[in-house]
Amino acid sequence: MATASRPAAAEQASASSPRRDNSNAPAPSRTLGPVSDLERHLPTEWWRTLFNSVYLRTDGDVVENQENTARDIDLVLAAVQPAEDDRILDLCCGQGRHSLELARRGYTDIIGIDRSRYLVRLARKRAKGEGLPVRYSEGDARKIRLPESSRDAVIVMGNSFGYFEREDDDEAVLRSILRVLRGGGTLLLDVVDGEWMAKNFEARSWEWIDQAHFVARERALAEDGRRIISREVVTNANRGIIADQFYAERLYTRDEIAGLLARSGFVDIHFHGTVRSDSTRGQDLGMMAHRMVLTARAPQKAHVAAVAAKTQSVTVLLGDPRLPDLVKRNGTFNQEDLDTINRLKEALEGLDGFRFSYIDHHKQLMRKLLDAPPAFVFNLCDEGYRNDATLELHVPALLELLEIPYTGSGPACLALCYDKALVRACAMSLDIPVPEETMFAPGDQAGHLPGDFPALLKPSLGDSSIGITQYAVVHNAGELVAYLDYLAGTLPGVPVLIQEFLSGREFSVGLVGNPGKFEALPILEVDYSKLPESLPKLLSYESKWHPESPYWTEISYKEAELDDDTNRALVQNSERLFQALGCRDYARFDFRMDSRGVAKLLEVNPNPGWCWDGKFNLMASMGGIGYPELLRKIVDAARERYPNLAA
């Protein structure tokens, strides 16, 4: 959820069309016309898609107003009186205006969480641009993914409380805040004064928000009198209506919000007057017109020993360093692999609330699982059982048979995604762009080979770029036949995909979570700019396993700079694939543009590489998420799938 004044209009998923306009104006949208009952048209979860670029346009007079932000933070500092080293959570942080202002004033341990992917991306960009040490992530306020007692203060600013249909969900937010606050920690809540608003809201208003856009608003009390239902219609003078959306906010009186806080477990509830917000346009302030500010404290919590009693035992499954591994350099675990495992263990040992043990001896794996079934498994055995990539799915299959809960995708998903041709077919069924492609099975005749060049040859089955070398891009029939012969010797019996070679920008999308609770990491772009012109631009086997190769030394990664439409399309296509293929907890999706700028799917990686210097952790670090925190997010996402394990 975002810090909202009048929750801004956004395109309805069922009614909107893609935005492709250099003026930044959204495409025209369908409107319902006059309606007699606003509440009947209110979507249950309107807040999931509402907060986007249109929100910042319609509400920018208030929420992009630096004077308002500075005044808000003055009030926070006076009411909470945090120490400079206090750990602060800005919940429902929106585009980060309050957390960034705290960082400008010297606070260094700040986390921002919001439901809006668009606003979180914008907050990260602003923090990076100013060099401010604020970490942002997507999340549901009812289930804050932070360790218990890990924050000294939580602020919920900008009227971002009371969006849910049921009051029970508001209580769930408060209980989630209580869990992450240390004993004696402070919550500051900035919320509309419900008693005043119910008597004084404007039923209708309209205003020009810039030279080309105006917005018309309708408001009415819900049937039970507990919420204000609003409708906002945004119109472009040249293009017509671009958004028509309904939203709501629950109205709490002083006594009601104090009672809710007390029922949720808070103590020492104090009111600190009202918040004044000004509009740079001097227009309708809507739900920001009259707000009250209050603080409450978390009671002192049980001794640390009681917390330690709740420690979750986690068994980590890894590849076996005693056995050959044909994918790795020289076919065996190297020192860098052992160093990577040590980095993993160091990161995991730093996670509060968990006790980790490790199994990497595959000859003993079945016996250990049978003799003493783990309470929960962090499955990082992406090498496969006995370091055989074709047996990766056998590890979760065994855990399923033994009814042991575990992280990551199940055997069916791993089997499906191991076959690139099947993934391509799934993407095509979802209308997700894919490269032109022909499958060449062993025994096919050369006369059936395609003649479009350049082409990329890669095995249909496999991972870790095995079979994809600098010679995999071919420019004529002779090179094609020669590389087919090479693959037949390297991977006998494995079908080969002959694919159009995509020459454009290459991206990776990382998702953590599960359908309905995804967090998209910042999109990564592969930087080929330093690679010698004589080498084809691709992530080959050499880039992962040959330190002396230019593919290893000259390829780097950076955060992708993309327009909103492209960013949104990449993430949405990844989410659709995640669900269709049955991925769980975390996955990586690789895309590359063709010469026309169309981003096409390369492959899907369930249970992607977990190493500290891999793509997935690089994407997390671009979003200010540390390696231990990323590992915790994966574990937490899995635990939420098992009701008996969820915190």
C-alpha positions in Angstrom: 0.0 0.0 0.0 1.1 3.5 -0.6 1.1 6.8 1.2 -2.1 8.2 -0.1 -4.0 11.5 0.1 -6.9 10.9 -2.2 -6.0 7.5 -3.5 -5.3 8.2 -7.1 -7.0 6.8 -10.1 -5.4 4.0 -12.0 -6.4 2.1 -15.1 -8.6 -0.8 -14.3 -7.1 -4.0 -15.4 -10.2 -5.1 -17.2 -10.7 -1.8 -19.0 -7.4 -0.3 -19.7 -5.2 -0.5 -22.8 -1.3 -0.3 -23.0 0.2 3.2 -22.7 2.3 4.2 -25.6 2.5 7.9 -25.7 5.5 10.3 -25.6 3.4 12.8 -23.7 3.3 10.4 -20.8 -0.5 10.5 -20.9 -2.2 7.1 -20.3 -4.2 5.6 -23.1 -8.0 6.3 -23.0 -10.0 4.2 -20.6 -13.6 3.0 -20.5 -15.9 4.9 -18.1 -19.0 3.7 -16.4 -20.8 6.9 -16.8 -23.2 8.0 -14.0 -23.6 5.5 -11.2 -26.2 5.7 -8.3 -24.2 3.6 -5.8 -20.5 4.1 -5.4 -20.1 1.3 -2.9 -21.5 -1.3 -5.3 -18.7 -0.6 -7.8 -15.8 -0.7 -5.3 -13.3 -3.5 -6.0 -12.5 -5.5 -2.8 -8.7 -5.0 -3.3 -8.6 -1.7 -5.1 -5.3 -0.8 -3.6 -3.4 -3.6 -5.5 -3.3 -1.6 -8.8 -4.2 1.9 -7.8 -0.9 3.5 -6.9 1.0 4.3 -10.1 2.2 7.3 -12.2 -1.4 8.6 -12.4 -1.5 8.7 -8.6 1.6 10.9 -8.5 0.0 13.2 -11.1 -3.4 13.6 -9.4 -2.0 13.8 -5.9 1.3 15.4 -6.5 0.1 18.7 -5.1 0.2 17.0 -1.6 2.4 13.9 -1.7 5.1 15.4 -3.9 5.1 18.5 -1.8 8.5 18.9 0.0 7.1 21.4 2.5 4.4 18.9 3.6 7.0 16.2 3.9 9.4 18.3 6.0 6.6 19.3 8.3 5.5 15.6 8.7 9.0 14.6 9.7 9.3 17.5 12.1 6.2 16.0 13.8 7.6 12.5 13.7 10.9 13.6 15.4 9.0 15.5 18.1 6.6 12.7 18.9 8.9 9.7 18.6 12.3 11.3 19.5 14.3 8.5 17.8 18.0 8.2 18.4 20.2 8.5 15.3 21.0 4.8 15.3 17.4 3.7 15.8 16.1 1.1 13.3 13.1 2.7 11.6 10.5 1.1 9.4 8.5 3.3 7.1 5.5 1.1 6.4 3.3 1.9 3.4 6.2 4.1 2.3 4.9 5.0 -1.2 7.6 6.7 -3.2 9.7 7.1 -0.1 9.2 10.7 0.7 9.3 10.3 4.5 12.0 7.7 4.7 14.2 9.7 2.3 13.7 12.9 4.5 14.7 10.9 7.6 17.8 9.8 5.8 18.6 13.3 4.8 18.5 14.2 8.5 21.1 11.6 9.4 19.2 8.4 10.2 21.0 5.5 8.7 19.0 2.3 9.4 15.7 2.8 7.5 13.6 0.3 5.7 10.6 1.2 3.5 7.9 -1.3 2.6 5.0 -0.7 0.2 2.5 -2.8 -1.8 3.0 -0.7 -4.9 5.7 -2.0 -7.2 5.7 1.2 -9.2 6.2 3.4 -6.1 8.9 1.1 -4.6 10.9 1.3 -7.8 10.6 5.0 -7.8 11.7 5.2 -4.1 14.8 3.0 -4.9 15.7 5.2 -7.8 15.4 8.4 -5.7 17.5 6.9 -2.9 20.2 5.8 -5.3 20.2 9.2 -7.0 20.8 11.0 -3.7 23.1 8.4 -2.3 20.8 7.8 0.7 21.1 4.4 2.6 17.4 3.5 2.6 16.3 -0.1 1.7 13.0 -0.6 0.0 11.0 -3.7 -0.7 7.5 -4.7 -1.7 5.3 -6.3 0.9 1.9 -6.6 2.5 1.5 -4.6 5.7 -0.5 -7.4 7.3 2.5 -9.8 7.0 5.7 -7.8 7.4 8.7 -9.9 6.4 11.1 -8.6 9.0 12.5 -10.4 12.1 10.6 -10.2 15.4 11.6 -7.2 17.6 13.9 -5.9 14.8 12.7 -2.3 14.7 12.8 0.5 17.2 10.2 2.6 15.5 7.5 2.1 12.8 5.8 5.1 11.1 2.7 4.8 8.9 2.4 8.2 7.3 0.3 10.0 4.7 -3.1 8.6 5.6 -2.2 5.0 4.6 -4.2 3.1 7.2 -7.7 1.8 6.8 -7.8 0.7 3.1 -9.1 -2.9 3.7 -12.7 -4.0 3.4 -12.6 -5.6 6.8 -11.5 -4.0 10.1 -9.9 -7.3 11.0 -7.3 -6.6 8.3 -6.5 -3.3 10.0 -6.0 -5.1 13.2 -3.7 -7.6 11.4 -1.6 -4.7 10.2 -1.2 -3.4 13.8 -0.4 -6.9 15.1 2.2 -7.3 12.4 3.8 -4.0 13.4 3.7 -5.1 17.1 5.7 -8.2 16.2 8.5 -6.4 14.5 8.8 -3.7 17.2 11.1 -4.3 20.1 9.7 -4.1 23.5 9.2 -0.4 24.2 9.4 0.5 20.5 7.1 3.2 19.1 4.4 3.2 16.4 3.5 6.6 14.9 0.2 6.5 13.0 -1.0 9.4 10.8 -4.7 8.7 10.0 -7.8 10.6 8.9 -10.0 12.0 11.7 -13.1 9.9 10.9 -15.5 11.9 13.0 -14.6 15.2 11.3 -14.4 13.7 7.8 -17.8 12.0 8.0 -19.4 15.4 8.6 -17.3 17.6 6.3 -16.3 15.6 3.2 -17.0 17.1 -0.2 -19.5 15.0 -2.1 -18.3 16.4 -5.5 -15.3 18.4 -6.7 -13.1 18.8 -9.8 -9.9 20.6 -10.6 -7.3 21.0 -13.3 -4.2 19.2 -12.2 -2.0 20.5 -15.0 -2.4 22.1 -18.4 -3.8 19.0 -20.0 -5.5 17.0 -17.2 -8.5 17.5 -14.9 -10.0 15.2 -12.3 -13.6 14.9 -11.1 -14.4 13.3 -7.8 -17.4 11.9 -6.1 -17.7 10.7 -2.5 -20.3 9.1 -0.4 -20.6 7.3 3.0 -20.8 3.5 2.9 -24.1 2.0 3.9 -22.7 1.3 7.4 -21.3 4.8 7.8 -17.8 3.4 8.5 -16.1 4.2 5.2 -16.0 6.9 2.6 -16.3 5.5 -0.9 -14.7 7.7 -3.5 -14.7 7.8 -7.3 -12.1 9.6 -9.3 -12.3 10.2 -13.1 -9.2 11.6 -14.7 -9.5 13.2 -18.1 -6.9 14.3 -20.7 -8.2 17.4 -22.6 -7.1 15.9 -25.9 -7.4 12.1 -25.3 -10.5 11.9 -23.2 -11.0 9.8 -20.0 -7.8 8.0 -19.0 -8.9 6.6 -15.6 -12.1 5.8 -13.8 -11.6 4.1 -10.5 -13.2 3.6 -7.1 -11.5 3.5 -3.7 -12.3 3.7 0.0 -11.0 4.5 3.4 -12.2 3.4 6.8 -13.2 6.2 9.2 -11.9 5.9 12.8 -12.8 8.3 15.6 -10.2 9.0 18.3 -11.8 6.5 20.7 -12.2 3.8 18.0 -8.5 4.0 16.8 -7.3 4.0 20.4 -9.5 1.0 21.1 -8.2 -0.9 18.1 -4.6 -0.2 19.1 -5.3 -1.4 22.6 -7.0 -4.6 21.4 -3.9 -5.2 19.1 -1.6 -5.1 22.2 -0.3 -1.6 22.2 0.1 0.5 25.3 0.8 4.2 26.2 -1.5 5.6 23.4 -1.1 9.4 23.0 -2.6 11.9 20.5 -0.3 14.6 19.2 -2.8 16.9 17.5 -3.5 17.2 13.8 -1.3 17.2 10.6 -1.5 20.2 8.3 -1.1 19.6 4.6 -1.1 22.2 1.9 -1.9 21.8 -1.7 0.5 23.5 -4.2 -2.6 23.9 -6.4 -4.8 25.3 -3.5 -7.4 22.7 -4.3 -9.4 19.8 -2.8 -7.3 18.0 -0.1 -9.8 15.1 0.1 -8.9 12.6 2.8 -5.7 14.6 3.7 -7.8 17.6 4.8 -8.0 16.7 8.5 -5.7 14.0 10.0 -4.8 13.1 13.5 -1.4 11.8 14.7 -0.9 9.4 17.5 1.8 7.2 19.0 1.6 3.9 20.8 4.3 1.7 22.3 4.9 -2.0 22.2 4.8 -3.6 25.6 8.0 -5.0 27.1 8.5 -8.5 25.6 9.5 -11.7 27.2 13.2 -12.4 27.8 15.4 -13.3 24.9 15.4 -16.9 26.1 11.7 -17.1 25.2 12.4 -15.9 21.7 15.2 -18.4 21.4 12.6 -21.1 22.2 10.8 -20.2 19.0 13.9 -20.7 16.9 13.1 -22.7 13.7 15.4 -25.6 12.9 16.3 -25.5 9.2 18.3 -28.2 7.3 20.1 -26.9 4.2 20.6 -29.4 1.4 23.6 -28.7 -0.9 25.5 -30.4 -3.7 28.1 -33.0 -2.7 31.7 -31.7 -3.0 33.0 -35.2 -2.7 31.5 -36.3 -6.1 32.3 -35.2 -9.6 30.2 -32.4 -11.1 30.4 -32.3 -14.9 28.9 -28.8 -15.1 31.7 -27.2 -13.1 35.2 -26.2 -14.3 37.3 -29.4 -14.6 34.3 -31.5 -13.6 34.7 -31.0 -9.8 34.1 -28.6 -7.0 36.7 -25.8 -7.0 38.0 -23.6 -4.3 35.7 -20.8 -5.4 32.7 -23.2 -5.0 33.8 -24.0 -1.4 34.3 -20.3 -0.7 30.7 -19.6 -2.0 29.3 -22.2 0.4 31.2 -20.6 3.3 29.7 -17.2 2.3 26.3 -18.8 2.3 26.8 -20.3 5.8 28.0 -17.0 7.1 25.0 -15.2 5.8 22.6 -17.8 7.2 24.2 -17.8 10.6 23.4 -14.1 10.8 19.6 -14.7 10.6 17.8 -14.4 13.9 15.1 -17.0 14.7 16.7 -19.9 12.8 19.2 -22.7 13.6 20.8 -24.1 10.5 22.3 -27.5 9.9 23.7 -28.8 6.6 23.6 -32.0 4.5 25.9 -32.3 1.5 26.8 -36.0 1.7 24.5 -37.5 -0.9 25.3 -41.2 -0.1 23.9 -40.6 3.3 21.1 -38.3 2.2 18.2 -40.8 2.1 19.2 -42.5 5.4 19.5 -39.1 7.2 16.1 -38.0 5.9 14.5 -41.3 6.9 16.1 -41.6 10.3 15.6 -38.0 11.5 13.2 -36.1 9.1 14.0 -32.4 9.3 11.4 -30.0 10.4 12.0 -27.8 7.4 14.5 -27.9 4.4 16.1 -25.1 2.6 16.7 -26.9 -0.7 19.8 -25.4 -2.3 20.8 -28.6 -4.0 20.5 -27.1 -7.5 23.4 -29.3 -8.7 20.9 -32.2 -8.5 21.1 -35.5 -6.6 24.7 -36.8 -6.8 25.5 -33.6 -8.7 23.6 -34.8 -11.7 21.5 -31.9 -13.1 19.0 -34.3 -14.6 18.3 -35.5 -11.1 17.6 -32.1 -9.6 13.9 -32.8 -9.4 14.5 -36.0 -7.4 15.5 -34.1 -4.3 12.2 -32.3 -3.8 10.4 -35.5 -5.0 12.0 -37.4 -2.1 11.0 -34.6 0.3 7.5 -34.8 -1.0 7.3 -38.5 -0.4 8.6 -38.0 3.2 6.2 -35.1 3.7 9.1 -32.8 4.7 8.3 -29.1 4.0 10.9 -27.3 1.9 11.8 -24.2 -0.1 11.5 -23.8 -3.8 9.8 -25.4 -6.7 8.5 -28.9 -6.7 9.5 -31.8 -9.0 6.9 -31.2 -11.7 8.0 -27.6 -12.2 11.7 -28.5 -12.2 11.1 -31.2 -14.8 9.1 -28.8 -17.0 11.5 -25.9 -16.8 14.5 -28.2 -17.6 13.0 -28.6 -21.1 13.4 -25.3 -22.8 11.0 -26.3 -25.6 8.2 -27.0 -23.2 8.8 -23.6 -21.5 8.6 -22.0 -24.9 5.3 -23.7 -25.6 3.9 -22.5 -22.3 5.0 -18.9 -23.0 3.4 -19.1 -26.5 0.1 -20.2 -24.9 0.2 -17.1 -22.8 1.0 -14.8 -25.8 4.4 -14.0 -24.3 6.9 -13.3 -27.1 9.5 -16.0 -27.8 12.3 -16.3 -30.4 11.7 -18.1 -33.7 12.9 -21.6 -33.2 13.4 -25.1 -34.7 14.1 -28.2 -32.8 16.7 -30.6 -34.3 16.5 -34.1 -32.8 19.3 -36.6 -33.2 18.9 -38.4 -36.5 17.4 -35.5 -38.4 18.8 -34.8 -41.8 20.7 -31.7 -42.6 18.2 -30.9 -45.4 15.6 -30.0 -42.8 17.7 -27.4 -41.1 16.6 -23.7 -41.2 18.6 -21.2 -43.3 18.0 -18.0 -41.4 21.3 -16.6 -39.9 22.7 -15.6 -37.5 21.3 -18.4 -35.4 21.9 -19.6 -31.8 22.3 -23.3 -31.1 21.7 -24.6 -27.6 20.6 -27.9 -26.0 16.9 -28.2 -25.4 17.7 -29.9 -22.0 20.2 -28.5 -19.5 21.2 -25.6 -17.3 24.3 -23.6 -16.3 24.8 -22.7 -20.0 26.3 -26.1 -20.7 26.5 -26.5 -24.5 26.5 -22.8 -25.2 29.9 -21.5 -26.1 31.3 -18.6 -28.1 30.8 -20.8 -31.2 27.1 -21.3 -30.5 26.2 -18.3 -32.7 26.5 -19.5 -36.3 26.4 -17.4 -39.5 26.1 -20.0 -42.3 25.2 -23.7 -42.9 28.7 -24.9 -42.5 29.1 -23.4 -39.0 25.7 -24.7 -38.1 26.5 -28.3 -39.1 29.9 -28.1 -37.4 28.3 -27.0 -34.1 25.6 -29.6 -34.3 28.4 -32.2 -34.5 30.1 -30.6 -31.5 26.9 -30.8 -29.5 26.3 -34.4 -30.6 29.6 -35.3 -29.1 29.3 -33.2 -25.9 25.7 -34.0 -25.1 24.8 -37.2 -27.1 21.1 -37.8 -27.7 20.0 -34.3 -26.5 17.8 -32.4 -28.9 19.1 -29.0 -30.1 17.2 -25.8 -30.4 18.1 -23.7 -33.5 16.9 -20.2 -32.5 17.0 -16.8 -34.0 19.9 -14.9 -32.4 18.5 -11.9 -30.5 20.9 -9.0 -30.8 19.2 -6.5 -28.4 19.4 -5.8 -24.7 19.2 -8.7 -22.3 17.4 -8.7 -19.0 16.7 -10.8 -16.0 13.6 -10.5 -13.8 13.7 -11.9 -10.2 10.6 -12.7 -8.3 10.4 -13.6 -4.6 7.2 -14.9 -3.0 4.2 -16.6 -4.5 1.1 -15.6 -6.5 -0.6 -12.7 -4.7 2.5 -11.8 -2.7 5.2 -11.3 -5.3 8.2 -9.0 -4.7 9.9 -8.1 -8.0 13.6 -7.3 -7.6 15.1 -4.5 -9.7 15.5 -5.7 -13.3 19.1 -6.6 -14.2 20.6 -5.9 -17.6 23.6 -7.7 -19.0 26.3 -5.2 -20.0 28.2 -6.5 -23.1 29.8 -3.1 -23.9 33.4 -4.2 -23.0 33.2 -7.6 -24.7 35.5 -7.7 -27.8 33.6 -7.1 -31.1 34.9 -10.5 -32.4 32.9 -12.4 -29.8 29.1 -12.9 -30.0 27.2 -11.2 -27.2 25.8 -14.0 -25.1 26.1 -15.5 -21.6 28.1 -18.6 -22.6 29.5 -21.5 -20.6 32.8 -19.6 -20.5 31.1 -16.6 -18.7 30.3 -18.9 -15.7 33.1 -21.4 -15.6 36.3 -20.0 -17.3 37.9 -17.2 -15.3 40.5 -16.6 -18.0 37.9 -16.0 -20.7 36.8 -12.4 -21.8 33.3 -13.7 -21.2 34.2 -13.9 -17.5 36.2 -10.8 -17.2 34.5 -8.3 -19.6 30.8 -9.0 -19.1 29.2 -7.1 -16.2 25.7 -6.4 -14.9 23.8 -3.3 -14.1 20.3 -2.2 -13.1 18.2 -1.8 -16.2 16.9 1.6 -17.1 13.5 1.0 -18.8 10.4 2.9 -19.5 7.3 2.0 -17.3 5.6 0.0 -20.0 8.6 -2.3 -20.7 9.3 -2.7 -17.0 5.7 -3.6 -16.3 5.4 -6.0 -19.2 8.6 -7.9 -18.2 7.4 -8.3 -14.6 3.8 -9.2 -15.5 5.0 -11.8 -18.0 7.3 -13.2 -15.4 4.5 -13.5 -12.9 2.2 -15.2 -15.4 5.0 -17.7 -16.2 5.7 -18.3 -12.5 2.1 -19.3 -11.9 1.6 -21.3 -15.1 4.8 -23.3 -14.7 4.2 -24.0 -11.0 7.2 -22.1 -9.6 7.4 -21.5 -5.9 9.1 -19.0 -3.6 11.6 -17.6 -6.0 12.5 -17.8 -9.7 14.4 -15.9 -12.4 13.2 -15.1 -15.9 15.6 -14.2 -18.7 14.5 -12.1 -21.7 16.3 -10.5 -24.7 15.2 -8.0 -27.2 15.2 -8.5 -30.9 16.4 -5.9 -33.4 12.9 -4.2 -33.1 13.0 -3.9 -29.4 10.6 -6.7 -28.6 11.6 -8.5 -25.4 11.4 -12.3 -25.9 11.7 -15.0 -23.3 15.0 -16.9 -23.2 14.4 -19.2 -20.3 12.8 -19.7 -16.9 15.0 -20.6 -13.9 13.0 -22.0 -10.9 15.3 -22.3 -7.9 17.9 -20.0 -9.5 21.5 -19.8 -8.4 21.7 -18.8 -4.8 25.4 -17.8 -4.6 26.4 -14.4 -3.3 27.8 -13.2 -6.6 25.0 -14.6 -8.8 22.4 -12.7 -10.8 19.7 -13.2 -8.2 21.6 -11.7 -5.3 22.9 -8.9 -7.6 19.3 -7.9 -8.4 18.5 -7.9 -4.7 21.5 -5.7 -3.9 20.4 -3.2 -6.5 17.2 -2.9 -4.4 19.2 -2.4 -1.2 18.5 -6.0 0.0 21.5 -7.7 1.6 22.4 -11.3 1.0 21.2 -12.6 4.4 17.9 -10.6 3.9 17.4 -12.2 0.5 17.9 -15.7 1.9 15.4 -14.9 4.7 12.8 -13.7 2.1 13.1 -17.1 0.3 12.7 -19.0 3.5 9.8 -16.9 4.7 8.0 -17.2 1.4 8.2 -21.0 1.7 7.2 -21.1 5.3 4.1 -19.1 4.5 3.0 -22.0 2.3 3.0 -24.3 5.3 0.4 -23.0 7.9 2.1 -24.8 10.7 5.4 -23.1 10.0 4.2 -19.5 9.3 5.4 -17.0 11.9 
